[in-house]
């Protein structure tokens, strides 16, 4: 699902191999009970604690304008509100064709109020995919849902499928993903600093999220250098996705003195300092 895949991708791009903490469940409905309507057999639901999404799997091919899909959600756990027949509070309506159309509405009794949220995404991939922020629908811990397909409106048997066959399925949201933390700054030097020579200090950061961790280059890096309290000009550059560097030329006639580099590595709004010191060789 696209919003949830994006959540995983953010950390994969920013933090290497670590993946997002998501929860997923699959719901099954018997096949061959839909007449000419799209046959609901599998519904995947995923969430990352903040966004959730559905994937209603259908056979390959794009539906024509006669095909209707509805996802109904009961989010307030109060059957006395929403649609009188079953307590559904929200409905996502999708109609095939070229162009296809969809809408999201709040159900209040027999009245539907169209709503718009910027972060809603509805696409047809291996079926109907619908992603939304949980807070948009007032979902805090979980919700009940059903999926309905049919031919034209109103939806009615025999060309109709309701999944589950009676009542609703229930889904509980997982915990919000742990934050990505800038844990430490890592420094390495391929060679010792030598008087009158070029010196490069490579700098990386370690990011953590829960028990996961990865190493990458900082978003930005500041570097100041001194030799025996005398400032030395430095240049910062990005070597790769995995490391940055602080370059300088060690002053001549400084053998035996101490080179000190004071660093501050940044990741988003987080930053950490680090200090590197070494005796200068001839």
PyMOL commands that set and color helices and strands:
alter all, ss='L'
color gray80, all
select helices_A, chain A and resi 2-15+134-137
alter helices_A, ss='H'
color red, helices_A
select strands_A, chain A and resi 23-28+42-47+51-57+67-74+90-95+101-108+111-115+121-124+127-133+142-151+160-163+169-172+181-188+198-209+212-216+220-227+230-232+234-240+243-249+258-267+270-279
alter strands_A, ss='S'
color yellow, strands_A
deselect
rebuild
show_as cartoon
